């Protein structure tokens, strides 16, 4: 394990960036996963249950995404500028998808018309599926490499981002979120939605394993440098080990009908997947496909030490508050959900 991860401000903020990503994957990850199931049931009552399962917590979960964006802007401004200019259209699509998801919560039940509800169900589905896919695609492009020059200027188009390896990483992300979402529903629901979640828990598990193997095979060919850190820092192997242990737990609890514990496996899988990508890329945040010397790393793209220090103090003060509040909300809204009531 590189000591600079814990002895330098740049390294500490790399660790914190990973923490924000893990936090988002574990919280809004199951929101995205449950939302993807919306169009796989035709019953309005079942769709209401899918909405109500995440209604009390979904907006709070998005705090991790906002905090992560703010962290990137303040800690690694060059990376922020390069990513938000190079991935502009992709980020705009994700933004509109997330806005559509939020509006769907508010407007779906405003009218009793079936057509009205179906339209908002489609908007809601897109608001979950599109971010789940494009988040993985964006991360895939950052670690595999995009055409950026020595000034961090992106030389490509939206379609440059849609290469096989990043697209596959996006599909892996969709299955990962779906695994986590179905595991969450196995704890929160009963009846037909529970059976739907059980069915898709198996589908997402098999899909994740297959796409992960294919993606690893392709990455060995197109980006073999991503595996070098695992030979340089043997402790990094803890990340892929978490994925393996998580998959075993997920499978074991499904096969033995311990449905309340399936989420333990999906949690480990989500943490392991995020850390595996982070460790493979370290210390690079955005890799240049033009010239390795143009890579944006934690060293050449970080803010001043004063900025990093002030931010670190603020994070250490306010982050425990956010975590405490999040735990409190989940405790208040624990238990099974039904179609009764609504978003409000």
Secondary structure, DSSP 8 states (H G I E B T S, - for coil): --THHHHSHHHHHHHHHHHHHHHHHHHHHHHHHHHHTGGG---HHHHHHHHHHHHTTHHHHTHHHHHHHHHHHHH-HHHHHHHHHHTHHHHHHHHHHHHHHHHHHHHGGGS--HHHHHHHHHHHHHHHHHHHHHHHHHHHHHHH-B-B-TT--B-S-GGGG--HHHHHHHHHHHHHHHHHHHHHHHHH--HHHHHHHHHHHHHHHHHHHHHHHHHHHHHHHH-GGGGHHHHH-GGGHHHHHHHHHHHHHHHHHHHTT-GGGHHHHHHHHHHHHHHHHHHHHTTEEE-BSS-GGG-EETTTS---HHHHHHHHHHHHHHHHHHHHHHHHHHHHT-S---SSS---
